[in-house]
Amino acid sequence: FMEPRPPTPSSLPSKLTVNFVLPYAAELSKAEVDMVIVPATTGQMGILPGHVPTIAELKPGLLSVHEGNDVKKYFISSGFAFVHSNSYADILAVEAVPLDRIDPAQVQKGLSEFTQKLNSASTDLDKAEAQIGVDVHSALNSALTG
Amino acid sequence: MSCSNLTMLVSSKPSLKDSSSPLSFRSFIAPVQIPSSNACNNSISSKPSFSIHCSLRDLRTRIDSVKNTQKITEAMKLVAAAKVRRAQEAVVNARPFSETLVEVLYSINEQLQTEDVDVPLTNVRPVKKVALVVVTGDRGLCGGFNNFILKKAEARIRELKTLGLDYVVISVGKKGNSYFLRRPYIPVDKFLDGSNLPTAKEAQAIADDVFSLFVSEEVDKVELLYTKFVSLVKSDPVIHTLLPLSPKGEICDINGICVDAAEDEFFRLTTKEGKLTVERDVVRAETMDFSPILQFEQDPVQILDALLPLYLNSQILRALQESLASELAARMTAMGNATDNASELKKNLSRVYNRQRQAKITGEILEIVAGADALA
């Protein structure tokens, strides 16, 4: 399954090795990339080779993997980013979708629907659910446009 | 039955359809031979075939139906075989996720060793009520698969009763649902349907239910009953403790053997005399280069709070996937056996049919000859 990581090298490695895993599959496995930008709850976080070991929780948002001039964008629902000391990054997401598979029209529709629900919500539970819907859809929206 | 009518017909004719013995001319000389009421008798002949044969037409129909059944069972076996492979792949694919989760859990716990972690999912309380999540299949024709799990569930319920603990069942899978529906004396919290391809969504439904039951302190322990996939011919119903989670996750090498073994050992030896005694047996610590300068973007307790439900979800998903794989393997074996039995039955029936056919032909020839003789 996952091989153990190599020990910390003495010098800074040039590439970041990324394992991007989902509960049902491994999206990226030991991919050598230049940079990864993850949507942490504290904001967008860029991870470069030699990043200090970090654990961060992720909120719904855009995840981009930069390899040379190539950028792969995914929208993730939530998860965790775990950076190790030898430039290995483990990104766990509950659900991830490549950005080109998201339909902007649906996103707009969903956003307006949930905003409406939020305004008309009566109980706390309904309000919370509607708020979550609004958050996710606006994140989707900004991911698509930004 | 139609058999007896035929015997009447047969008795009028000197030729008897008696394939049990080689053609005996004695029967033709004594025409008034009332055959026993079951001319379709069980032929305990030299061949060890206990087939009841009535007439050629009936035999033919029967052979046809057996042939059809054989085709069906063989097709089911092949379909199950193809699906097993996919199910196994799904299990393998899901492993990196839970592996990584456990690593993160471990690192966090290393950090929080001195602190007092208060996460509701790890609360160890004195056990008064236990929730059993029973995972069965949706369809039948899978041998003893569903039966084993349900027997294990019943045994566990009896155990809990003798320990004086209250229990509630969460049934997943149509077979389990119908079983528990027929037994209203077993309290069931929720019925969920299984699926062909368990995804995180289904696991989440179960996880939500279990989570709310545990956190609201309605139950103090949650156990998961599923069938572990050992190999294509062997599967093992096991009981895993789902909640309370150990805040350390599992410090073990997740390679399908170690963590499962460690988990089993760790989790099975609990609840003695209604009190939770956490006994740890085999725990293999993975050599991880834990960095002392690990930075946390947020409060570690917050991260732990968010991590544990995800871990719960991945555990349940794994149980569902393994259960599915074992069900498919059981179906494969059962249908394979059925196909073999069907072909053997067909062979025996064909043999009997041919013998009868030849006896009939011989009888008719003899009739003609006898008739010709009588005229001459």
Boltz contact constraints between the chains, C-beta under 6 A:
constraints:
  - contact:
      token1: [A, 1]
      token2: [B, 95]
      max_distance: 6.0
  - contact:
      token1: [A, 2]
      token2: [B, 96]
      max_distance: 6.0
  - contact:
      token1: [A, 2]
      token2: [B, 99]
      max_distance: 6.0
  - contact:
      token1: [A, 21]
      token2: [B, 96]
      max_distance: 6.0
  - contact:
      token1: [A, 21]
      token2: [B, 97]
      max_distance: 6.0
  - contact:
      token1: [A, 21]
      token2: [B, 100]
      max_distance: 6.0
  - contact:
      token1: [A, 23]
      token2: [B, 94]
      max_distance: 6.0
  - contact:
      token1: [A, 23]
      token2: [B, 97]
      max_distance: 6.0
  - contact:
      token1: [A, 23]
      token2: [B, 200]
      max_distance: 6.0
  - contact:
      token1: [A, 23]
      token2: [B, 314]
      max_distance: 6.0
  - contact:
      token1: [A, 23]
      token2: [B, 317]
      max_distance: 6.0
  - contact:
      token1: [A, 24]
      token2: [B, 93]
      max_distance: 6.0
  - contact:
      token1: [A, 24]
      token2: [B, 94]
      max_distance: 6.0
  - contact:
      token1: [A, 25]
      token2: [B, 93]
      max_distance: 6.0
  - contact:
      token1: [A, 26]
      token2: [B, 96]
      max_distance: 6.0
  - contact:
      token1: [A, 40]
      token2: [B, 297]
      max_distance: 6.0
  - contact:
      token1: [A, 42]
      token2: [B, 297]
      max_distance: 6.0
  - contact:
      token1: [A, 52]
      token2: [B, 295]
      max_distance: 6.0
  - contact:
      token1: [A, 53]
      token2: [B, 291]
      max_distance: 6.0
  - contact:
      token1: [A, 53]
      token2: [B, 294]
      max_distance: 6.0
  - contact:
      token1: [A, 54]
      token2: [B, 295]
      max_distance: 6.0
  - contact:
      token1: [A, 55]
      token2: [B, 296]
      max_distance: 6.0
  - contact:
      token1: [A, 55]
      token2: [B, 303]
      max_distance: 6.0
  - contact:
      token1: [A, 56]
      token2: [B, 297]
      max_distance: 6.0
  - contact:
      token1: [A, 57]
      token2: [B, 298]
      max_distance: 6.0
  - contact:
      token1: [A, 57]
      token2: [B, 303]
      max_distance: 6.0
  - contact:
      token1: [A, 57]
      token2: [B, 306]
      max_distance: 6.0
  - contact:
      token1: [A, 80]
      token2: [B, 104]
      max_distance: 6.0
  - contact:
      token1: [A, 82]
      token2: [B, 104]
      max_distance: 6.0
  - contact:
      token1: [A, 85]
      token2: [B, 291]
      max_distance: 6.0
  - contact:
      token1: [A, 90]
      token2: [B, 100]
      max_distance: 6.0
  - contact:
      token1: [A, 92]
      token2: [B, 100]
      max_distance: 6.0
